[in-house]
């Protein structure tokens, strides 16, 4: 049974009490406030994976009385405006449909860098992103602009904020910070975006450390909390399965996800006559190479690759597995996992998890507490960790229970929406004062 929707006024009163206990002036609040999400990635339908965590955040904020409008890029076949569960979604068209290929991917900057035509498309993208953002801000009397990823949305938020006089908040999700680790020439622009924002949120402490130590951002300006996990999408359920032990991993088929190391770990476990099956769910440019590697290692009977699927179906696979593994690495371009939201989804299903000591994963996986943490790019360590959990029922149960409680205490829609709302109500975001 779903818990009742929180009363937005009680949420606001709770936050007001926090201000009363601080030295900061108490904002005189009038709700619901109107917030504009700017993003290059948002759901294209209710079952879409792209930007699903932003949709969940929007729903959590809506339940607390915040009016959310979203501006995202258009793509072939999508309506330019629709409402999904009372979330207003505008999609700006930036080129003829067949050339709208920049968004809903994790490598926009790589696509733009490929050629002159792609750069022209990006300039059109930026222009129409800005034009629609300023129009919506005026039309809907937007009070706060919330940019997701410092580029491109953060840059647009900066310009629109300056022209409209509205404050903007920036959330970094990982790939945008990884970009700065490799392309140092982009750092001055990032600093401009962050320093002019009223508040910054990051989904991991690793990202905050980069902002503070590499960009010189004021530490007190950066709050760390992840995107939410929807408890009505990912939850424990009983599923019958055979004797075969099932390992699950979910993610895009790109170098950063480190699937090659997990495949090698399965080879090690097979050599020990451990009956095991790995299921990898996802899609992307590396799929052909992964399938070739599986074939060469003679693991076709032990590893199955499945395409991305609806959340309801994914929840079934989370519950089907014995262990969930996220083998992410620091890739050849310096990118790291922003957080590893799929780990939280697996924990929500009461599954023991194994992650690598890379990017924001250690924020979630506390070794021997909420999961097992292993060095990145180490197939032997992955195999040993998997074997350890499979052979120790009490350890498996302990990790599963601890992980489940960890998510419920820290990462639900209500918890993360509360933290986001608290960010919006910071005294320096003067727009919420009346």
Phi and psi in degrees as a GROMACS rama.xvg file:
@    title "Ramachandran Plot"
@    xaxis  label "Phi"
@    yaxis  label "Psi"
@TYPE xy
-74.2057  141.315  UNK-2
-72.922  153.518  UNK-3
-63.6068  151.334  UNK-4
-65.3711  131.533  UNK-5
-60.7098  146.962  UNK-6
-76.7936  116.934  UNK-7
-59.6581  -32.2943  UNK-8
-69.6725  -36.1231  UNK-9
-67.8869  -34.8996  UNK-10
-63.6479  -43.6688  UNK-11
-66.6368  -41.0449  UNK-12
-62.9083  -38.0587  UNK-13
-61.7952  -41.7087  UNK-14
-71.231  -34.8374  UNK-15
-61.3754  -37.1488  UNK-16
-63.9186  -31.9324  UNK-17
-66.615  -40.7414  UNK-18
-65.5999  -35.4331  UNK-19
-65.062  -29.6718  UNK-20
-85.587  -2.37462  UNK-21
-106.149  -179.604  UNK-22
-89.5458  -3.44705  UNK-23
-83.1845  150.985  UNK-24
-63.9484  149.952  UNK-25
-89.2032  122.713  UNK-26
-65.2262  143.335  UNK-27
-90.3915  105.503  UNK-28
-95.144  143.491  UNK-29
-135.453  115.782  UNK-30
-121.187  160.782  UNK-31
-79.8666  141.77  UNK-32
-81.7063  157.808  UNK-33
-107.709  122.372  UNK-34
-118.609  136.946  UNK-35
-107.371  118.021  UNK-36
-83.3744  125.697  UNK-37
-107.753  125.487  UNK-38
-156.861  150.461  UNK-39
-93.9043  1.72551  UNK-40
-146.629  116.793  UNK-41
-150.457  162.32  UNK-42
-59.0824  140.919  UNK-43
-98.1074  -14.8217  UNK-44
-159.829  172.915  UNK-45
-64.1351  -24.7156  UNK-46
-98.8532  5.82454  UNK-47
-71.5608  144.006  UNK-48
-83.1939  -33.2841  UNK-49
-62.2196  115.212  UNK-50
68.4773  19.7506  UNK-51
-61.3723  -33.3402  UNK-52
-67.1339  -30.3247  UNK-53
-71.3098  -35.9908  UNK-54
-63.8921  -42.4419  UNK-55
-62.4318  -41.9022  UNK-56
-62.233  -43.5217  UNK-57
-59.6286  -41.355  UNK-58
-66.0068  -40.4605  UNK-59
-62.6377  -39.801  UNK-60
-70.219  -37.8438  UNK-61
-60.2825  -39.8195  UNK-62
-65.4506  -18.0419  UNK-63
-99.4557  10.6671  UNK-64
93.073  12.1508  UNK-65
-96.5021  128.106  UNK-66
-80.4524  119.479  UNK-67
-110.692  128.186  UNK-68
-118.971  138.686  UNK-69
-117.547  135.812  UNK-70
-118.53  119.307  UNK-71
-138.17  165.591  UNK-72
-70.5123  151.329  UNK-73
-78.7343  157.161  UNK-74
-148.183  161.338  UNK-75
-51.4046  127.644  UNK-76
86.398  -4.90708  UNK-77
-90.5494  146.825  UNK-78
-70.7686  152.059  UNK-79
-79.7391  -16.2799  UNK-80
-150.184  137.843  UNK-81
-159.723  164.842  UNK-82
-118.422  128.257  UNK-83
-120.15  114.696  UNK-84
51.4318  46.3104  UNK-85
67.641  13.0625  UNK-86
-94.8075  119.247  UNK-87
-77.341  125.619  UNK-88
-123.864  114.822  UNK-89
-102.584  137.732  UNK-90
-124.194  118.873  UNK-91
-88.7556  132.505  UNK-92
-87.0439  130.462  UNK-93
-119.944  -1.34896  UNK-94
-168.833  168.097  UNK-95
-53.7626  146.235  UNK-96
-51.1349  -38.3016  UNK-97
-69.0804  -13.9851  UNK-98
-105.506  5.74145  UNK-99
-86.7589  72.2977  UNK-100
-118.064  10.4461  UNK-101
-83.5817  -35.4946  UNK-102
-92.7539  173.787  UNK-103
63.8329  28.6598  UNK-104
-135.068  162.306  UNK-105
-94.8099  4.3953  UNK-106
-130.502  41.7324  UNK-107
-55.4923  -42.7002  UNK-108
-63.4499  -32.2445  UNK-109
-71.0708  -38.6209  UNK-110
-64.347  -44.4805  UNK-111
-62.5233  -35.5431  UNK-112
-74.6598  -10.7877  UNK-113
-71.6947  -29.8514  UNK-114
-170.125  170.43  UNK-115
-63.1655  -40.5157  UNK-116
-64.3171  -41.0513  UNK-117
-63.9508  -33.8052  UNK-118
-66.7539  -39.1045  UNK-119
-62.9594  -42.5948  UNK-120
-60.9856  -39.7306  UNK-121
-66.3176  -39.5633  UNK-122
-60.6775  -40.8907  UNK-123
-64.4226  -41.1821  UNK-124
-56.5258  -50.1892  UNK-125
-64.0985  -40.3941  UNK-126
-63.3131  -49.3365  UNK-127
-72.9848  -27.7033  UNK-128
-62.6108  -48.904  UNK-129
-63.516  -48.1549  UNK-130
-58.3068  -46.404  UNK-131
-70.0232  -34.3327  UNK-132
-65.375  -43.8086  UNK-133
-69.1801  -37.6005  UNK-134
-64.818  -44.6254  UNK-135
-68.3967  -37.9209  UNK-136
-58.8929  -40.794  UNK-137
-76.4208  -45.8197  UNK-138
-62.9315  -40.8835  UNK-139
-101.079  8.44244  UNK-140
52.5304  48.7723  UNK-141
-62.559  138.121  UNK-142
-100.699  -34.7349  UNK-143
-136.119  135.336  UNK-144
-101.878  125.567  UNK-145
-116.461  105.676  UNK-146
-90.1991  131.948  UNK-147
-107.284  120.234  UNK-148
76.3661  133.529  UNK-149
-69.082  -22.5926  UNK-150
-138.383  133.949  UNK-151
-84.3905  -19.044  UNK-152
-62.9607  -35.7521  UNK-153
-64.7917  -38.8268  UNK-154
-65.5019  -42.8783  UNK-155
-62.9892  -42.1302  UNK-156
-60.8117  -39.021  UNK-157
-59.9354  -50.5033  UNK-158
-66.989  -46.318  UNK-159
-64.6632  -39.4654  UNK-160
-61.3901  -43.0591  UNK-161
-65.0768  -41.7517  UNK-162
-75.3075  -33.4726  UNK-163
-94.7124  -15.3166  UNK-164
77.8154  12.9394  UNK-165
-94.8031  142.485  UNK-166
-74.5386  152.113  UNK-167
-130.366  148.568  UNK-168
-114.469  143.002  UNK-169
-119.921  131.404  UNK-170
-114.242  128.192  UNK-171
-100.476  134.502  UNK-172
-109.898  -1.76205  UNK-173
127.445  -58.2944  UNK-174
-64.457  -32.0279  UNK-175
-70.4537  -31.4331  UNK-176
-78.2082  -37.678  UNK-177
-59.6682  -34.8626  UNK-178
-58.9178  -39.6726  UNK-179
-71.34  -25.4019  UNK-180
-66.1111  -29.9744  UNK-181
-99.8555  -41.6927  UNK-182
-102.453  88.1333  UNK-183
-67.8393  -24.0719  UNK-184
-65.6829  -18.8364  UNK-185
-83.469  -10.2673  UNK-186
-64.4887  -39.5694  UNK-187
-59.2616  -38.4954  UNK-188
-67.8945  -41.1901  UNK-189
-62.259  -43.2283  UNK-190
-61.0386  -39.2463  UNK-191
-61.3714  -44.4233  UNK-192
-63.2221  -49.1247  UNK-193
-67.6443  -43.5188  UNK-194
-68.1059  -27.3926  UNK-195
-90.549  -7.90819  UNK-196
-76.1193  156.497  UNK-197
-80.4734  -25.8085  UNK-198
-159.203  155.336  UNK-199
-129.168  136.712  UNK-200
-123.651  147.795  UNK-201
-132.955  149.715  UNK-202
-86.2876  -2.98167  UNK-203
-151.837  155.698  UNK-204
-67.9734  -28.1277  UNK-205
-61.3706  -39.7971  UNK-206
-69.5518  -40.4733  UNK-207
-61.4238  -42.0654  UNK-208
-58.5539  -40.5773  UNK-209
-64.2756  -45.5416  UNK-210
-59.241  -43.6498  UNK-211
-72.7135  -46.627  UNK-212
-84.1755  -31.6822  UNK-213
-101.119  -27.8748  UNK-214
-108.03  -11.9961  UNK-215
73.5893  24.8542  UNK-216
-73.9968  139.815  UNK-217
-59.1025  122.938  UNK-218
-57.9665  -36.2126  UNK-219
-70.3007  -13.9544  UNK-220
-84.384  -15.6128  UNK-221
-105.514  120.083  UNK-222
-101.758  143.231  UNK-223
-113.382  116.636  UNK-224
-161.469  146.839  UNK-225
-82.8834  -178.809  UNK-226
-78.1261  158.21  UNK-227
-78.9847  161.516  UNK-228
-110.035  127.017  UNK-229
-79.7694  111.535  UNK-230
-70.366  -13.4416  UNK-231
-91.4958  -7.2843  UNK-232
-102.129  -37.3446  UNK-233
-124.468  113.457  UNK-234
-156.461  158.308  UNK-235
-68.1424  141.579  UNK-236
-150.174  153.285  UNK-237
-88.6372  124.35  UNK-238
-130.844  129.41  UNK-239
-74.0502  138.206  UNK-240
-145.636  164.124  UNK-241
-81.8338  -162.814  UNK-242
-76.6324  -20.9177  UNK-243
-64.7161  132.39  UNK-244
-82.67  129.832  UNK-245
-110.511  125.321  UNK-246
-105.283  133.808  UNK-247
-120.002  142.021  UNK-248
-142.018  146.129  UNK-249
-135.593  134.684  UNK-250
163.886  172.761  UNK-251
-69.997  146.227  UNK-252
-83.7164  75.7606  UNK-253
-131.46  163.145  UNK-254
-54.533  -41.7916  UNK-255
-54.976  -32.5367  UNK-256
-74.0494  -16.2008  UNK-257
66.6383  25.8583  UNK-258
-61.3366  -30.1219  UNK-259
-58.9191  -37.1374  UNK-260
-71.0133  -33.5706  UNK-261
-70.1025  -39.726  UNK-262
-60.1741  -42.3107  UNK-263
-65.2518  -33.6847  UNK-264
-65.6058  -37.0583  UNK-265
-64.9104  -36.5934  UNK-266
-60.7657  -41.9518  UNK-267
-63.4527  -44.7715  UNK-268
-66.2858  -36.5869  UNK-269
-63.9737  -36.9822  UNK-270
-65.1747  -17.653  UNK-271
-96.322  10.663  UNK-272
61.0796  31.7555  UNK-273
-88.1213  121.869  UNK-274
-72.4107  110.02  UNK-275
-146.776  149.127  UNK-276
-136.724  131.352  UNK-277
-103.539  129.07  UNK-278
-114.297  123.848  UNK-279
-113.521  122.877  UNK-280
-111.762  127.186  UNK-281
162.825  -157.046  UNK-282
-173.124  165.229  UNK-283
145.171  -177.914  UNK-284
-65.5621  -20.5144  UNK-285
-90.9736  6.25493  UNK-286
-62.3658  -43.6889  UNK-287
-61.6609  -42.7178  UNK-288
-65.9926  -39.0651  UNK-289
-64.0671  -44.4345  UNK-290
-63.364  -36.3389  UNK-291
-66.3489  -41.1871  UNK-292
-63.5443  -42.0936  UNK-293
-60.8799  -40.994  UNK-294
-65.9148  -44.5259  UNK-295
-64.8828  -32.6398  UNK-296
-88.2506  4.85916  UNK-297
56.6319  49.6264  UNK-298
-117.366  16.7544  UNK-299
-58.4811  -31.0831  UNK-300
-81.8812  -13.191  UNK-301
-106.256  -15.9659  UNK-302
-131.214  132.293  UNK-303
-125.518  131.729  UNK-304
-105.767  126.832  UNK-305
-121.166  149.212  UNK-306
-73.5161  163.189  UNK-307
-54.9727  146.746  UNK-308
-142.188  170.835  UNK-309
-61.9992  153.913  UNK-310
-60.0329  -37.4558  UNK-311
-62.719  -39.128  UNK-312
-73.0641  -37.9286  UNK-313
-63.206  -37.2504  UNK-314
-59.1184  -36.5216  UNK-315
-64.0238  -40.0871  UNK-316
-70.8229  -36.9957  UNK-317
-56.7558  -43.0483  UNK-318
-75.9795  -21.9591  UNK-319
-74.3134  -30.6049  UNK-320
-78.622  160.452  UNK-321
-90.2267  -34.8663  UNK-322
-143.993  142.879  UNK-323
-107.889  134.794  UNK-324
-127.129  132.098  UNK-325
-120.58  102.981  UNK-326
-93.3081  34.8871  UNK-327
-57.4566  151.961  UNK-328
-133.42  171.123  UNK-329
-84.2244  114.702  UNK-330
-79.9432  -179.575  UNK-331
-65.8445  -13.7044  UNK-332
-103.841  8.08653  UNK-333
85.5873  3.90502  UNK-334
-74.8326  145.383  UNK-335
-131.165  163.654  UNK-336
-63.5408  126.875  UNK-337
-64.0097  -47.8699  UNK-338
-147.077  -52.9525  UNK-339
99.5507  57.5533  UNK-340
-59.8635  -29.5129  UNK-341
-63.4486  -27.0668  UNK-342
-62.7072  -43.1154  UNK-343
-66.2378  -36.5458  UNK-344
-64.0755  -42.5549  UNK-345
-65.3955  -40.7267  UNK-346
-61.4065  -35.7496  UNK-347
-63.5459  -22.1643  UNK-348
-96.0055  11.9935  UNK-349
60.7274  47.8578  UNK-350
-113.964  138.269  UNK-351
-67.2802  141.2  UNK-352
-123.112  152.191  UNK-353
-127.703  129.079  UNK-354
-133.711  165.534  UNK-355
-94.682  155.458  UNK-356
-80.6728  73.0783  UNK-357
-145.941  138.525  UNK-358
57.3826  -131.691  UNK-359
-90.4383  2.09455  UNK-360
-58.0622  -41.1866  UNK-361
-60.8228  -17.4021  UNK-362
-67.0903  -25.9009  UNK-363
-100.631  -49.7019  UNK-364
-93.0834  103.236  UNK-365
-94.254  114.74  UNK-366
-55.2104  128.644  UNK-367
67.6945  8.31683  UNK-368
-116.584  -67.7368  UNK-369
-101.551  0.091863  UNK-370
169.424  -169.801  UNK-371
-112.738  137.304  UNK-372
-113.859  128.195  UNK-373
-126.058  159.867  UNK-374
-63.447  148.213  UNK-375
-73.5343  156.694  UNK-376
59.0099  34.9198  UNK-377
-130.847  91.2565  UNK-378
-63.832  -36.7365  UNK-379
-63.5219  -43.5344  UNK-380
-65.0593  -37.6228  UNK-381
-62.7909  -45.7711  UNK-382
-62.2714  -42.6927  UNK-383
-63.9804  -39.4979  UNK-384
-67.1706  -42.56  UNK-385
-62.0381  -46.3091  UNK-386
-62.5908  -39.0519  UNK-387
-60.2344  -43.9003  UNK-388
-72.1103  -40.3314  UNK-389
-63.6329  -32.8294  UNK-390
-94.8157  -1.36282  UNK-391
-129.594  93.1252  UNK-392
-61.9477  -37.4495  UNK-393
-67.6269  -37.8289  UNK-394
-65.6951  -44.6446  UNK-395
-58.3464  -45.0576  UNK-396
-65.6312  -42.3804  UNK-397
-60.8127  -48.0518  UNK-398
-64.0622  -40.521  UNK-399
-64.2249  -45.7967  UNK-400
-66.0211  -46.0703  UNK-401
-63.1084  -41.9747  UNK-402
-63.8916  -42.9995  UNK-403
-60.5896  -46.9277  UNK-404
-66.3376  -35.4383  UNK-405
-60.5649  -44.6247  UNK-406
-66.3791  -46.086  UNK-407
-62.5545  -32.2213  UNK-408
-82.6781  -21.2477  UNK-409
-128.66  -23.0914  UNK-410
-127.287  17.5388  UNK-411
-73.3826  165.168  UNK-412
-54.1188  -43.8896  UNK-413
-64.1754  -44.1591  UNK-414
-63.7753  -47.9681  UNK-415
-72.1176  -36.2786  UNK-416
-62.8502  -38.2953  UNK-417
-62.2893  -43.2415  UNK-418
-65.7261  -39.7197  UNK-419
-66.4349  -43.6579  UNK-420
-60.5079  -40.1255  UNK-421
-61.8215  -36.7266  UNK-422
-63.5403  -44.0694  UNK-423
-62.1634  -28.7911  UNK-424
-94.0497  9.87563  UNK-425
-58.5334  139.295  UNK-426
-56.8321  -26.7155  UNK-427
-79.0244  -9.19446  UNK-428
-87.8204  80.239  UNK-429
-65.7884  -13.0142  UNK-430
-65.9482  -22.9509  UNK-431
-83.8586  -2.97311  UNK-432
-82.8909  147.033  UNK-433
